[in-house]
Amino acid sequence: MSNNKRLRDFAVRVISQFDREHPADAILRREFRGRKDITREESWHISRLVYSHFRWYGWMNPEDPPAKRIERALELDAEFQNNPGLFSPTELRRAVPAWLFDYAEVPDDWLASLQQPVKLWLRTKPGQAEAVAKLLGSTKPGPLPDSLLYTGREDLFRIPEFQAGEFQLQDIASQAVGWICAPQPKQLWWDTCAGEGGKMLHLVALMGVKGSVWATDRAEWRLQRLKLRARRCQVFNYRIAIWEGGPELPTDLRFDGILVDAPCSGVGTWQRNPHARWTTLPQDVMELAAKQKEMLHNAVAALKPGGKLIYSVCTTTWAETRDVVKAFQEAHPEFEPLPFQNPFDPSAPPVTTLQIWPHIHGGNGMFVAAWRKPGPPPGEEPPPKSKQPQEAKPSSPQAPQA
């Protein structure tokens, strides 16, 4: 058996196991685990076959056998990479399910970006981007502080500097969320949906050792992975706890800032996870939007007066972005939309919501909104009451450290 056929048969086996409950990335991880007969280069090639298949699935006849679909996907991939102009905006609408056009803005340039290879972004320790770039090679400076675009093919997880926590693999849109949060030294933050800790570690890095983060998630196994990542980065100023988003909070503490990076439909990650295009359904969007509203409503009870509330989701659907913002503001009119700088364009006027697009910024699609709870900002005393009425002066928003 030729090696190419062996790898293609492996990809066929992965695709044949795929369904709504078994995403392609999880199947690949399981199939690769413990396989000493599969080299790093071969696993990369197998993953490319699988993801190309799902990237071009909208052009396929689902009745065709997987091997034939893979062959056609590779042909389309080569055609697109050689001459993207051959694919009209109308034809590229096949890259996503038809229902999406009723639930979100779908720019033509975004559709084209979905068919492009994914970019790999790194985040270094503060001030270490240049040193890490020299060490790794095959990098380009990123648009945010401490960010790098990696263009090589090395297994970064095995590099000693990664094991020592000198850099993390973190999408550039997720890095932007940390800069929008802009936590300050000595503050206490809550990352409500911390997952495996990417944003939590960034919050800690931005505060330095003079701050602390509570990291919660509904899944214990994710928090255990977070602990491993934190240990690798030598980060200890954090606490973990289970929180499923309900009214019973994990602690009685009150926080200077709360990040609700809520579970979402993940439409913004469809370039990285093309298989999810074909299993995500409209009812998922609506159910998740209801959960997002619930989590925001419950989390704000733990915010100090004057504290920041940041909402982020890696999606583009209206129900999970603008509609969640509208619902929160109607339920909590006392919260003030908080202007922040766009980390990708600090010279632009401040905004209170931001949609980050893959075709513009090169990472996942991400939506961010910010509010401030009434009261003086944490750490500041309220101004003394004056006997004479004075004209109120508008306060300028604090810009993130971007």
C-alpha positions as CSV (number, residue, x, y, z in Angstrom):
1,M,0.0,0.0,0.0
2,S,1.4,3.4,-1.0
3,N,1.9,5.9,1.8
4,N,-0.5,8.4,0.1
5,K,-3.3,5.7,0.1
6,R,-2.6,4.9,3.7
7,L,-3.0,8.5,4.8
8,R,-6.1,8.9,2.7
9,D,-7.6,5.8,4.2
10,F,-6.9,7.2,7.6
11,A,-8.7,10.4,6.6
12,V,-11.7,8.4,5.3
13,R,-11.9,6.6,8.6
14,V,-12.0,9.9,10.5
15,I,-14.7,11.4,8.1
16,S,-16.8,8.2,8.4
17,Q,-17.0,8.6,12.2
18,F,-18.0,12.3,12.0
19,D,-21.4,13.4,13.2
20,R,-23.0,16.2,15.4
21,E,-21.8,14.5,18.6
22,H,-18.4,13.6,17.3
23,P,-16.6,16.6,15.8
24,A,-13.7,16.0,13.4
25,D,-11.1,17.7,15.6
26,A,-12.0,15.4,18.5
27,I,-11.8,12.3,16.3
28,L,-8.4,13.3,15.0
29,R,-7.0,13.8,18.5
30,R,-8.4,10.4,19.5
31,E,-7.1,8.6,16.4
32,F,-3.6,10.2,16.7
33,R,-3.3,9.5,20.4
34,G,-0.6,6.9,21.0
35,R,0.0,6.2,17.3
36,K,3.8,5.9,17.0
37,D,3.4,4.8,13.3
38,I,2.1,8.2,12.4
39,T,4.8,10.9,12.0
40,R,4.2,14.6,12.7
41,E,4.3,15.3,9.0
42,E,1.8,12.5,8.3
43,S,-0.6,13.7,11.0
44,W,-0.5,17.2,9.4
45,H,-1.3,15.8,6.0
46,I,-4.2,13.7,7.3
47,S,-5.6,16.7,9.1
48,R,-5.3,18.7,5.9
49,L,-7.3,16.0,4.0
50,V,-10.0,16.0,6.6
51,Y,-10.4,19.7,6.9
52,S,-10.3,20.3,3.1
53,H,-13.1,17.8,2.8
54,F,-15.3,19.8,5.2
55,R,-14.2,23.2,3.9
56,W,-15.5,22.3,0.4
57,Y,-18.4,20.1,1.6
58,G,-20.9,22.5,0.1
59,W,-19.7,21.6,-3.3
60,M,-20.0,17.8,-2.7
61,N,-22.6,15.2,-3.4
62,P,-23.1,13.7,0.1
63,E,-24.0,10.3,-1.6
64,D,-20.4,10.0,-3.0
65,P,-18.0,7.9,-1.0
66,P,-15.6,9.9,1.3
67,A,-12.6,9.0,-0.8
68,K,-14.1,10.6,-3.9
69,R,-15.2,13.7,-1.9
70,I,-11.7,14.1,-0.5
71,E,-10.3,14.0,-4.1
72,R,-12.7,16.6,-5.2
73,A,-12.0,18.8,-2.2
74,L,-8.2,18.8,-3.0
75,E,-9.0,19.8,-6.5
76,L,-11.1,22.7,-5.4
77,D,-8.5,23.7,-2.8
78,A,-5.8,23.8,-5.4
79,E,-8.0,25.9,-7.8
80,F,-8.9,28.3,-5.1
81,Q,-5.3,28.8,-3.8
82,N,-4.0,29.3,-7.4
83,N,-6.8,31.7,-8.5
84,P,-9.4,32.7,-5.9
85,G,-11.0,35.0,-8.5
86,L,-12.4,31.9,-10.3
87,F,-14.9,31.6,-7.4
88,S,-17.6,34.3,-7.6
89,P,-19.3,35.6,-4.4
90,T,-22.4,33.7,-5.4
91,E,-20.6,30.4,-5.7
92,L,-18.8,31.0,-2.4
93,R,-22.1,31.2,-0.6
94,R,-21.9,27.4,-0.8
95,A,-19.2,27.5,1.9
96,V,-21.8,28.0,4.7
97,P,-25.2,26.5,5.3
98,A,-28.1,28.4,3.8
99,W,-29.8,29.2,7.1
100,L,-26.9,31.5,8.1
101,F,-28.0,34.2,5.7
102,D,-31.1,34.8,7.8
103,Y,-29.2,34.9,11.1
104,A,-26.1,37.0,10.5
105,E,-24.3,39.4,8.2
106,V,-22.3,37.3,5.7
107,P,-19.7,39.5,3.9
108,D,-18.3,38.2,0.6
109,D,-14.8,38.7,1.8
110,W,-15.5,36.6,4.9
111,L,-16.8,33.7,2.8
112,A,-13.6,33.8,0.8
113,S,-11.5,33.9,4.0
114,L,-13.2,30.7,5.2
115,Q,-11.6,28.8,2.3
116,Q,-8.1,30.0,3.2
117,P,-5.6,28.2,5.4
118,V,-5.8,29.1,9.1
119,K,-3.3,31.4,10.6
120,L,-1.5,30.3,13.8
121,W,-1.1,33.1,16.4
122,L,1.2,33.1,19.4
123,R,1.2,35.3,22.5
124,T,4.4,35.7,24.3
125,K,5.1,36.9,27.8
126,P,5.0,40.7,28.1
127,G,7.9,42.3,26.2
128,Q,9.3,39.0,24.9
129,A,7.9,38.9,21.3
130,E,11.2,39.8,19.7
131,A,13.2,37.2,21.7
132,V,10.7,34.5,20.9
133,A,10.6,35.4,17.2
134,K,14.4,35.1,17.0
135,L,14.2,31.7,18.8
136,L,11.5,30.2,16.6
137,G,12.1,31.8,13.3
138,S,9.3,31.6,10.7
139,T,7.4,34.3,12.5
140,K,6.0,37.8,11.6
141,P,5.1,40.5,14.1
142,G,1.4,40.5,15.0
143,P,-0.9,43.5,15.2
144,L,-1.1,43.5,19.0
145,P,1.6,43.8,21.6
146,D,3.3,40.4,22.4
147,S,1.7,38.7,19.4
148,L,3.4,36.8,16.6
149,L,2.1,35.1,13.5
150,Y,3.8,31.7,13.1
151,T,4.4,30.4,9.6
152,G,6.5,27.3,10.3
153,R,5.7,23.6,10.6
154,E,7.4,22.8,13.8
155,D,5.4,21.0,16.6
156,L,5.5,24.0,18.9
157,F,4.1,22.0,21.9
158,R,7.4,20.1,22.1
159,I,9.7,23.2,22.1
160,P,11.3,23.7,25.5
161,E,10.3,27.4,25.6
162,F,6.7,26.5,25.1
163,Q,7.0,24.0,28.0
164,A,8.6,26.8,30.0
165,G,5.6,29.1,29.4
166,E,7.5,31.6,27.3
167,F,4.7,31.7,24.8
168,Q,1.1,30.5,24.3
169,L,-0.9,29.5,21.2
170,Q,-3.8,32.0,21.3
171,D,-5.9,33.3,18.4
172,I,-5.4,37.0,17.8
173,A,-9.1,37.8,18.3
174,S,-8.9,36.1,21.8
175,Q,-5.8,38.2,22.5
176,A,-7.8,41.3,21.6
177,V,-10.4,40.5,24.3
178,G,-7.7,40.6,27.0
179,W,-6.6,44.1,25.8
180,I,-10.2,45.3,25.8
181,C,-10.5,44.0,29.4
182,A,-7.4,46.0,30.3
183,P,-7.1,44.7,33.9
184,Q,-4.9,46.8,36.2
185,P,-2.4,45.7,38.8
186,K,-3.9,44.7,42.2
187,Q,-7.4,44.1,40.7
188,L,-9.5,41.0,41.2
189,W,-11.1,39.6,38.0
190,W,-13.5,36.8,37.3
191,D,-13.3,34.8,34.0
192,T,-16.7,33.1,34.2
193,C,-16.2,30.7,31.3
194,A,-12.5,30.1,31.4
195,G,-12.3,26.8,29.5
196,E,-8.7,25.7,29.4
197,G,-7.4,29.2,30.5
198,G,-6.3,31.1,27.4
199,K,-7.9,34.4,28.3
200,M,-7.4,33.9,32.1
201,L,-3.6,33.5,31.5
202,H,-3.7,36.7,29.5
203,L,-5.5,38.6,32.2
204,V,-2.9,37.5,34.7
205,A,-0.1,38.5,32.4
206,L,-1.5,42.0,31.9
207,M,-1.9,42.5,35.7
208,G,1.5,41.0,36.5
209,V,1.9,39.4,39.9
210,K,-0.1,42.1,41.6
211,G,-3.6,40.9,40.8
212,S,-5.7,37.8,40.8
213,V,-8.3,36.0,38.7
214,W,-11.1,33.6,39.6
215,A,-11.5,31.1,36.7
216,T,-14.7,29.1,36.5
217,D,-16.2,26.7,34.1
218,R,-19.0,24.1,34.0
219,A,-16.6,21.3,33.1
220,E,-14.1,20.0,35.6
221,W,-11.8,18.5,33.0
222,R,-11.3,21.9,31.3
223,L,-10.3,23.4,34.7
224,Q,-7.8,20.6,35.2
225,R,-6.2,21.4,31.8
226,L,-6.2,25.1,32.9
227,K,-4.2,24.1,36.0
228,L,-1.6,22.3,33.9
229,R,-1.3,25.4,31.6
230,A,-1.0,27.7,34.6
231,R,1.7,25.5,36.1
232,R,3.6,25.5,32.9
233,C,3.5,29.3,32.8
234,Q,4.4,29.5,36.5
235,V,1.1,31.4,37.2
236,F,-0.3,30.9,40.7
237,N,-2.4,34.0,41.4
238,Y,-5.7,32.5,40.4
239,R,-8.5,30.3,41.9
240,I,-10.7,27.8,40.1
241,A,-14.3,26.7,40.8
242,I,-17.2,25.2,39.0
243,W,-20.0,27.5,37.8
244,E,-22.7,26.5,35.3
245,G,-24.1,30.0,34.8
246,G,-26.9,29.9,37.3
247,P,-27.8,32.4,40.1
248,E,-25.7,30.6,42.7
249,L,-22.3,32.2,42.4
250,P,-19.1,30.4,43.1
251,T,-17.9,33.0,45.7
252,D,-19.2,35.9,47.8
253,L,-16.3,38.1,46.6
254,R,-16.9,41.2,44.5
255,F,-14.8,41.8,41.4
256,D,-13.2,44.8,39.8
257,G,-13.9,43.2,36.4
258,I,-15.9,40.3,35.0
259,L,-15.3,38.6,31.7
260,V,-18.3,36.6,30.3
261,D,-16.7,34.8,27.4
262,A,-19.9,32.8,26.9
263,P,-20.6,29.5,25.2
264,C,-21.7,30.3,21.7
265,S,-22.4,28.8,18.2
266,G,-18.8,29.3,17.2
267,V,-19.6,30.7,13.7
268,G,-16.5,32.9,14.0
269,T,-14.3,29.8,14.2
270,W,-15.7,28.1,11.0
271,Q,-12.4,28.7,9.2
272,R,-10.5,26.8,11.9
273,N,-13.4,24.3,12.4
274,P,-15.0,23.8,9.0
275,H,-16.8,20.6,10.1
276,A,-18.9,22.8,12.5
277,R,-20.5,24.5,9.5
278,W,-22.5,21.4,8.8
279,T,-23.6,20.5,12.3
280,T,-24.5,23.9,13.8
281,L,-28.3,24.5,13.5
282,P,-30.4,27.7,13.9
283,Q,-32.0,26.2,17.1
284,D,-28.4,26.0,18.6
285,V,-28.0,29.8,18.0
286,M,-31.3,30.6,19.8
287,E,-30.7,28.2,22.7
288,L,-27.2,29.6,23.2
289,A,-28.4,33.2,23.0
290,A,-30.9,32.5,25.9
291,K,-28.0,31.0,27.9
292,Q,-25.8,34.0,27.2
293,K,-28.5,36.4,28.5
294,E,-28.9,34.3,31.6
295,M,-25.1,34.2,32.4
296,L,-24.8,37.9,32.0
297,H,-27.7,38.6,34.2
298,N,-26.4,36.3,37.0
299,A,-22.7,37.3,36.8
300,V,-23.2,41.0,37.3
301,A,-24.3,40.4,40.9
302,A,-20.6,39.8,41.7
303,L,-19.4,43.1,40.2
304,K,-18.2,45.9,42.4
305,P,-19.7,49.4,42.0
306,G,-17.7,51.0,39.1
307,G,-16.5,47.6,37.9
308,K,-16.2,46.5,34.3
309,L,-18.3,43.9,32.6
310,I,-17.0,42.5,29.3
311,Y,-19.0,40.2,27.1
312,S,-17.4,38.2,24.3
313,V,-18.4,35.4,22.0
314,C,-16.6,33.9,19.0
315,T,-19.6,34.2,16.7
316,T,-21.2,36.7,14.3
317,T,-25.0,35.9,14.6
318,W,-27.3,38.7,15.5
319,A,-29.1,36.8,18.2
320,E,-25.8,36.2,20.1
321,T,-24.3,39.7,19.6
322,R,-26.5,42.8,19.2
323,D,-29.7,41.1,20.5
324,V,-27.9,39.9,23.7
325,V,-26.5,43.5,24.2
326,K,-30.0,45.0,23.7
327,A,-31.6,42.5,26.1
328,F,-28.9,43.2,28.8
329,Q,-29.3,46.9,28.5
330,E,-33.1,46.6,28.8
331,A,-32.8,44.4,31.9
332,H,-30.0,46.5,33.5
333,P,-30.5,50.1,32.4
334,E,-28.3,51.2,35.3
335,F,-25.3,49.8,33.5
336,E,-23.5,52.3,31.3
337,P,-22.0,51.1,27.9
338,L,-18.3,51.5,28.4
339,P,-16.3,53.0,25.5
340,F,-13.0,51.2,24.7
341,Q,-10.3,51.5,22.1
342,N,-10.3,49.0,19.2
343,P,-7.0,47.1,19.9
344,F,-6.4,46.7,16.2
345,D,-6.8,50.5,15.5
346,P,-6.1,52.5,18.7
347,S,-6.4,55.8,16.8
348,A,-10.0,55.2,15.9
349,P,-12.8,56.7,18.1
350,P,-13.7,54.5,21.1
351,V,-16.6,52.1,20.7
352,T,-18.8,50.2,23.1
353,T,-19.2,47.1,20.9
354,L,-16.8,45.6,18.4
355,Q,-17.2,42.9,15.8
356,I,-13.8,41.4,14.9
357,W,-13.9,39.8,11.4
358,P,-11.5,37.0,10.2
359,H,-11.0,38.5,6.8
360,I,-9.9,41.9,8.3
361,H,-7.9,40.8,11.3
362,G,-6.8,37.3,10.4
363,G,-8.1,35.4,13.3
364,N,-11.5,34.1,14.6
365,G,-14.6,36.1,14.3
366,M,-15.3,37.7,17.8
367,F,-17.8,40.0,19.2
368,V,-17.1,42.1,22.3
369,A,-19.3,44.5,24.3
370,A,-18.4,46.4,27.5
371,W,-20.3,48.1,30.4
372,R,-19.5,49.8,33.7
373,K,-21.6,49.3,36.8
374,P,-22.6,52.6,38.4
375,G,-20.2,53.9,41.0
376,P,-16.7,55.2,41.1
377,P,-14.1,53.0,39.3
378,P,-12.6,50.4,41.8
379,G,-9.8,51.9,43.7
380,E,-11.1,55.5,43.5
381,E,-12.9,57.3,46.3
382,P,-16.1,59.1,45.3
383,P,-15.6,62.9,45.0
384,P,-16.6,64.9,48.0
385,K,-20.1,66.5,47.9
386,S,-20.0,70.2,47.0
387,K,-22.2,72.7,48.7
388,Q,-22.7,74.5,45.4
389,P,-24.0,72.7,42.3
390,Q,-21.3,72.2,39.7
391,E,-21.5,71.3,36.1
392,A,-20.7,67.6,35.6
393,K,-17.6,66.9,33.5
394,P,-17.7,63.8,31.3
395,S,-15.2,61.2,32.2
396,S,-12.9,59.9,29.5
397,P,-12.8,56.1,29.2
398,Q,-9.7,54.3,30.2
399,A,-7.9,53.0,27.1
400,P,-6.6,49.5,27.1
401,Q,-2.9,48.8,27.1
402,A,-2.8,48.2,23.4
